[in-house]
Amino acid sequence: MSASIQNAVTRADPDTVEARILDAALTRFHAVGVKKTTIEDVAREAGVDRVTVYRRMGSRDDLVQAVVSREVGTVLAEIADIAERHDVVDDLVVDIFVTVIGRWRTNPLAQRMLSLEPERVVLKLTSEGATTFAMSIAATAAAMQRAADRGLLTSPDDLVTRAEIVCRIVHSLILAPHGSRELSTEAELEEFARRYLVPIITG
């Protein structure tokens, strides 16, 4: 991710020009999808000119990545909060897993893109998904490290690798949600996480 996009994504002030542009892009993506959204549409929605959008965000592809990264970043920030509210590492792993899958299934942008442009979702999760996947690994590893710092987990030397394995499982469940096990309900997700994901982190 370029420095300009990273700055736009991480600024919390909703009154910044970058935030207005991202909000406008999100509104347009919800309304008509990414493919039919132009920089001019976003500029009009944000109340700025198209040159400002290009200068602040870059190309349309850069803008799409920035919107996706901000959506992912919102969930990852929630993971950081989860890490502080559990005194048992098993519950922490389960809560993170259920939260991430739940947020994906209920995210308006993700669901709108799945209905309008499923091929773009696949691209954003695979060949164009390196940035968001790296963000997910880092956030998961950081949450596990905080658990280790609190004495809830013996920190293994390969904690980042373990976090990556868990993220890859989550990634595959997002890409291919239907399999031999039903994971439709929160209870089913919790049981899956306790049985299969917790041992990856703690074993």
Secondary structure, DSSP 8 states (H G I E B T S, - for coil): --HHHHHHHH---TTSHHHHHHHHHHHHHHHH-STT--HHHHHHHHTS-HHHHHHHH-SHHHHHHHHHHHHHHHHHHHHHHHTTS-SSHHHHHHHHHHHHHHHHHH-HHHHHHHHH-HHHHHHHHTTT-HHHHHHHHHHHHHHHHHHHHTTSS---TTHHHHHHHHHHHHHHHHH---SSS---SHHHHHHHIIIIIHHHHH-
